Amino acid sequence: MNTTALLHRIAAGESQTQEFKASFDKACIASLVAFANTRGGTVWVGVTDKGALQGVSLGKETLNEWLGQIKSSTSPSLIPDLTAHQINGKTIVAIEVAEFPVKPVNTRGRYYKRIASANHALALNEISDLYLQTLQVSWDAHPAPGRSAAELSPAKVESFIQQVNAGGRFALEAGAPLAALQKLNYVTPAGQPTWAALLLFASEPLRHHVHIGRFKTPSMIIDDRQLTDTLFEVVEQSMAFIVSHISVAFEFDGSIQCKERFAYPLPALREALLNAVVHRSYTDPSDIQIKIFDDRITLFSPGGFYGGISVADIQADNYRSSLRNKLVAEGFYLSRAIEKYGSGFIRIRKALEGQSRSQSRSQSHPFRWKPVFWPCWPKLPWASAISPKHWGKKKYRVSSTKSSERCWPLAKSN
């Protein structure tokens, strides 16, 4: 690599794949571990945090000594490429490591991953997630210790079988619930249910709640529910609560039935809810939290984006689908509750198209995912008649004729 190319790379600054260090030390090794656990990257030794070339002094065996320290301080051992470069009379060393195939890598018992331009220590559940990704298995596919198939609801299983057969994506034998579940790997040949089977079909649901409320202010709660049920049921219960607490307009255009126009597109809200329920971390004891305000709806889901996906990847549709809960996702897919793995965010954006203002934003954190929605009426001729200050506060009845359009506020929503 010539000097111009080197300077161009350094001028780009620190990033998810690039780190500057004035000298070689333990922090360099931590950065290499973070890169190996993420997407790979380069540590530039002899460059200050601000990107200024400081240079380092190298002896005859310095690079070999650094390599030995890296190998002995990491497990599994990292063997990066070390290359010395001369730039403007100063020696700069590039230490490059690729994404490691067996994760997670640690240094002296500490695990890191790279987020933006910083190293973040991995929590226990993230360490477990990385390990399961390496094995290409998911937590929900493991048999639940001490549990039996007798704890599953025959009615819920039969309902699922009927939905699968009606959906046409798979064929299951009706009247043989245990055989159907074994065919889909929800129950082991010995009759032990997986965690996915308990999440979807348990007679006594696991204690993973959806906490949902209608808020006037962050501290004033108008209505509140804690929903604890199996996953198919809790999605429907949550949607019913959301629909009962958001504003709706009724359009009369001359047809027999009026048309409902919700302040939020329901398909987008449903996709966000499905994403939260299907892809949350069930090893995290936190609840899914949904807060409905006058001017916005927020959803909190335990567990950040899975498989190294970032918000930027989601926004650009530039990501590969990675499933934290493979069997849970399979159940929702076979019953046609979700259409295709990894396409939920695309469908959310499509549902938002044609709205009169941007109305969603996603935030990601190693331990949570939080989308935010703002109310937005569809682009209709009468939309301008509804003042933004009334969004979320009132319901409207709309009458449309060839000569006039009017909106009347109805009773206030809850």
Disulfide bonds with the S-S distance in Angstrom:
none
